[in-house]
Amino acid sequence: MKRSALAAAAAFLLLGGSAAQAQMAMPPGLYGEFGYTWMRVQALGQTAQPATLRALLGYDFHPYFAAEAFISGGISDDETNVTVNGVSGRVNVKPKAMYGIFLKPKYRIQQAEVFGRLGWAHTAVDVDSRTAGIASTTQRDNDFAWGFGGNYYFTPNWYAGIDWMRYSQQSSHHVDGLTLAVGYHW
C-alpha cells in the first residue's frame, strides 16, 4: 500500500511537472507581426540593398510547429552600377511585392524561441535603367524559400524577433532579407 501511494504520488508529480512545462510553452493560436526588411538583391555580379515592410500572419498548430503567410512591399530603392553586353550604366532596384507561405519548426525555452522557415515565395523586383542600351524590367520569381531566426517574448503575448530569409535563388540572381519585427500572439 505504501508503494502504491508512492507510485501515485510520483505519477502525480510527473503529470503535474508536465502540465507546468506545457504552461510555459505557447498554446496553439494565432499570431501576427510587422517588420522592416533590409534586402539584398544580387544579379550580374552586383548587389543592391533596397528595403521593404513585411506583414506576417501565423498559426501555432503545436508548440513546435506553425504555418505562416506573409506579404511585403517595397519602401525604398537602391541604385547600383551594372555592365550588360559591354554597356556600363546605372540601374535603380526597387522591390515591388513579395508574398508566400511557410512551415515553421520552432523550439522555445522560457522567453526565447528559435525557428526555421521552409516554404514558397513570389518576388517581384523593378529594375529601371538609367542608361540607354540597358533595358528596364520587372523580375518575377516563384521559388523555394527558406530561413531561420529567433524571437524574444517580453510578455506572454508581445515579442520582438530577427530573421534571415532566402526568398529567391535563381542561377542568375538571388534575393535575401534580414528582418527586425515585432509581433503579438493571441
C-alpha positions as CSV (number, residue, x, y, z in Angstrom):
1,M,0.0,0.0,0.0
2,K,2.9,2.3,0.8
3,R,4.4,1.5,-2.6
4,S,1.0,2.3,-4.3
5,A,0.8,5.6,-2.6
6,L,4.4,6.4,-3.6
7,A,3.7,5.4,-7.2
8,A,0.6,7.5,-7.2
9,A,2.5,10.5,-5.8
10,A,5.3,10.1,-8.3
11,A,2.7,9.9,-11.2
12,F,1.0,13.0,-9.9
13,L,4.3,14.9,-9.7
14,L,5.3,13.8,-13.2
15,L,2.0,14.7,-14.6
16,G,2.0,18.0,-12.7
17,G,5.5,18.7,-13.9
18,S,4.4,18.0,-17.5
19,A,1.5,20.4,-17.0
20,A,3.8,23.1,-15.7
21,Q,6.1,22.6,-18.7
22,A,3.1,22.8,-21.1
23,Q,2.1,26.1,-19.5
24,M,5.5,27.5,-20.3
25,A,5.0,26.7,-24.0
26,M,2.6,28.7,-26.1
27,P,-0.8,27.1,-26.6
28,P,-2.0,26.8,-30.2
29,G,-3.1,30.1,-31.5
30,L,-3.0,33.0,-34.0
31,Y,-0.1,35.5,-34.1
32,G,0.9,38.4,-36.3
33,E,3.9,40.5,-36.8
34,F,5.2,43.6,-38.7
35,G,8.8,44.1,-39.6
36,Y,11.3,46.1,-41.6
37,T,13.4,44.1,-44.1
38,W,16.8,45.1,-45.3
39,M,17.0,43.3,-48.7
40,R,20.0,42.2,-50.7
41,V,19.3,41.6,-54.5
42,Q,22.3,40.1,-56.3
43,A,22.5,39.9,-60.1
44,L,25.0,40.5,-62.8
45,G,27.8,40.4,-60.2
46,Q,26.3,43.5,-58.4
47,T,24.4,43.9,-55.2
48,A,21.6,46.3,-54.5
49,Q,20.2,46.9,-51.0
50,P,16.6,48.2,-51.0
51,A,14.1,47.8,-48.1
52,T,10.5,46.5,-47.6
53,L,7.9,46.4,-44.9
54,R,6.6,42.9,-44.1
55,A,3.4,41.7,-42.5
56,L,3.1,38.1,-41.4
57,L,0.2,36.1,-40.1
58,G,0.8,32.7,-38.5
59,Y,-0.9,29.9,-36.6
60,D,0.7,27.6,-34.0
61,F,-0.6,24.1,-34.6
62,H,1.7,22.6,-32.0
63,P,4.2,24.1,-29.5
64,Y,7.0,23.0,-32.0
65,F,5.2,23.8,-35.3
66,A,3.4,26.7,-37.0
67,A,2.3,27.7,-40.5
68,E,2.7,31.3,-41.8
69,A,1.7,33.6,-44.7
70,F,3.4,36.9,-45.4
71,I,3.1,39.9,-47.7
72,S,5.7,42.6,-48.2
73,G,6.0,45.8,-50.2
74,G,9.0,48.0,-51.1
75,I,9.5,51.2,-49.3
76,S,13.0,52.2,-50.5
77,D,15.1,51.5,-53.6
78,D,18.8,51.4,-54.3
79,E,21.0,52.3,-57.3
80,T,24.0,50.3,-58.5
81,N,26.3,50.2,-61.4
82,V,26.0,47.3,-63.9
83,T,27.6,46.2,-67.2
84,V,25.4,44.4,-69.7
85,N,26.9,43.2,-73.0
86,G,29.8,45.7,-72.7
87,V,27.5,48.6,-71.8
88,S,28.1,50.1,-68.4
89,G,25.4,52.1,-66.6
90,R,23.2,52.7,-63.5
91,V,20.1,50.8,-62.6
92,N,17.6,51.5,-59.9
93,V,16.4,48.4,-58.0
94,K,13.1,48.6,-56.1
95,P,11.2,45.6,-54.6
96,K,7.7,45.7,-55.9
97,A,5.9,43.0,-54.0
98,M,6.6,39.7,-52.2
99,Y,4.3,37.1,-50.7
100,G,4.4,33.5,-49.7
101,I,3.7,30.7,-47.2
102,F,6.0,28.9,-44.8
103,L,6.1,25.9,-42.5
104,K,7.9,26.9,-39.2
105,P,9.5,24.3,-37.0
106,K,10.5,26.0,-33.7
107,Y,11.7,25.5,-30.2
108,R,11.1,27.7,-27.2
109,I,13.0,27.9,-23.9
110,Q,11.3,30.3,-21.4
111,Q,11.1,33.7,-23.3
112,A,13.4,32.8,-26.1
113,E,12.4,31.0,-29.3
114,V,14.5,29.8,-32.3
115,F,12.9,28.7,-35.5
116,G,13.4,27.8,-39.2
117,R,11.2,28.5,-42.1
118,L,10.6,26.4,-45.3
119,G,8.2,27.3,-48.0
120,W,7.4,29.2,-51.2
121,A,7.8,32.8,-52.1
122,H,6.9,35.1,-55.0
123,T,9.2,38.0,-55.5
124,A,8.8,40.9,-58.0
125,V,11.6,43.5,-58.3
126,D,11.6,46.5,-60.6
127,V,14.9,47.2,-62.3
128,D,14.9,50.6,-64.0
129,S,17.8,51.5,-66.3
130,R,19.4,54.9,-66.2
131,T,21.4,54.2,-69.3
132,A,20.5,53.8,-73.0
133,G,21.3,50.2,-74.1
134,I,20.3,48.6,-70.8
135,A,16.6,47.6,-70.7
136,S,14.3,48.2,-67.7
137,T,12.4,45.2,-66.5
138,T,10.4,43.6,-63.6
139,Q,12.0,40.4,-62.5
140,R,9.3,38.0,-61.1
141,D,10.2,34.7,-59.4
142,N,8.3,31.8,-57.8
143,D,10.8,29.9,-55.7
144,F,11.5,27.7,-52.7
145,A,12.2,30.0,-49.8
146,W,14.0,29.2,-46.5
147,G,15.4,30.9,-43.5
148,F,16.0,31.0,-39.7
149,G,15.6,33.4,-36.8
150,G,14.7,34.0,-33.2
151,N,12.1,35.7,-31.1
152,Y,12.2,37.0,-27.5
153,Y,8.9,37.3,-25.6
154,F,8.7,40.4,-23.4
155,T,5.3,39.4,-22.1
156,P,3.2,36.3,-22.7
157,N,1.8,37.9,-25.9
158,W,4.3,40.5,-27.2
159,Y,7.6,39.6,-28.8
160,A,10.4,41.0,-30.9
161,G,12.3,39.0,-33.5
162,I,15.0,38.9,-36.1
163,D,15.2,36.5,-39.1
164,W,17.2,36.0,-42.3
165,M,15.4,34.6,-45.4
166,R,16.4,33.5,-48.8
167,Y,13.3,34.5,-50.8
168,S,14.6,33.5,-54.3
169,Q,17.6,31.5,-55.6
170,Q,17.9,31.6,-59.4
171,S,21.1,30.7,-61.4
172,S,21.5,34.4,-62.5
173,H,20.3,36.2,-59.3
174,H,19.0,35.8,-55.7
175,V,17.0,37.8,-53.2
176,D,17.7,37.7,-49.4
177,G,16.3,39.7,-46.5
178,L,17.2,40.4,-42.9
179,T,14.1,41.5,-40.9
180,L,13.6,43.1,-37.5
181,A,10.0,42.5,-36.4
182,V,7.5,43.0,-33.5
183,G,4.7,40.6,-33.0
184,Y,1.6,39.7,-30.9
185,H,0.3,36.2,-30.0
186,W,-3.4,35.9,-29.4
